Amino acid sequence: MEAMFYALAIKFLDKTELRKVKEKINMTLLGQMLMEDGIEKGEMTKLVSLVMKKMKKGLSPEETAELLEESPDCVSRIYAAVQANPGLDENGIFEFMKKKDREKD
């Protein structure tokens, strides 16, 4: 789709107009990436919140994973992060986990 759009743009637009079109497309891609990051953060923050509630009720990571239909590894990571940082809320736990993931890479 983009290739066809570029072919038409090259045929009908001058260099300045082409540059503007390219900038708009790149901004759109950046916007899409930022939106996807926001959705991922929202989903993960919600999961952390749910796991924290189950922890307070005394459920094990395995029970929580089964109840929430999530992977036991993911839930265990959240349990470990919450236990290591008892004063953090779900956003803080998300940021802590994200930082740990970056350190692994």
C-alpha positions in Angstrom: 0.0 0.0 0.0 2.7 2.5 1.0 4.8 1.6 -2.1 1.8 2.4 -4.4 1.2 5.6 -2.5 4.9 6.6 -2.9 4.8 5.8 -6.6 1.8 8.0 -7.1 3.4 10.8 -5.0 6.6 10.7 -7.0 4.7 11.0 -10.2 2.6 14.0 -9.1 4.5 15.9 -6.4 7.6 18.0 -6.4 10.5 17.4 -3.9 9.2 19.8 -1.2 5.8 18.2 -1.3 7.3 14.7 -1.3 9.3 15.6 1.8 6.2 16.9 3.6 4.3 13.7 2.7 7.1 11.5 4.0 7.2 13.4 7.3 3.5 13.0 7.7 3.8 9.2 7.1 6.7 8.9 9.5 4.8 10.9 12.2 1.9 8.6 11.7 4.1 5.5 12.2 5.6 7.1 15.3 2.1 7.8 16.5 1.1 4.2 16.0 4.1 3.0 17.9 3.3 5.3 20.8 -0.3 4.2 20.8 0.7 0.5 20.9 3.1 1.2 23.8 0.2 2.9 25.7 -2.1 0.0 25.1 0.5 -2.5 26.2 1.1 -0.4 29.4 -2.6 -0.2 30.1 -3.1 -3.9 29.7 -0.1 -4.8 31.8 -1.0 -2.3 34.5 -4.5 -3.8 34.7 -3.0 -7.3 35.0 -0.6 -6.1 37.8 -3.6 -4.6 39.6 -5.6 -7.8 39.4 -2.6 -9.9 40.5 -2.1 -7.5 43.5 -5.7 -8.0 44.5 -5.4 -11.8 44.4 -2.2 -11.6 46.4 -4.0 -9.7 49.1 -6.6 -12.5 49.2 -3.8 -15.0 49.8 -3.9 -16.8 46.5 -0.7 -18.4 45.2 0.9 -17.4 41.9 -0.4 -20.7 40.3 -3.9 -20.1 41.5 -3.9 -16.5 40.3 -2.5 -17.5 36.9 -5.2 -20.1 36.5 -8.0 -17.8 37.7 -6.8 -14.9 35.4 -6.0 -17.3 32.5 -2.4 -15.9 32.3 0.9 -17.6 32.1 2.3 -18.8 35.4 5.7 -17.3 34.5 4.2 -13.9 34.0 2.2 -14.0 37.2 5.2 -15.2 39.2 7.2 -12.3 37.8 4.5 -9.9 39.0 4.4 -11.6 42.4 8.2 -11.3 42.8 8.1 -7.6 41.7 5.3 -6.8 44.2 7.1 -8.6 47.0 10.4 -6.8 46.3 8.6 -3.4 46.2 5.7 -3.5 48.6 5.2 0.3 48.6 4.6 0.6 44.8 1.3 0.8 43.1 0.5 -1.0 39.9 2.1 1.7 37.8 5.3 1.6 39.8 5.4 -2.2 39.6 4.9 -1.9 35.8 7.8 0.5 35.5 10.0 -1.6 37.8 9.3 -4.7 35.6 10.0 -2.7 32.5 13.3 -1.5 33.9 14.3 -5.1 34.8 13.5 -6.2 31.3 15.7 -3.5 29.8 18.6 -4.5 32.1 18.3 -8.1 30.8 18.8 -6.9 27.2 
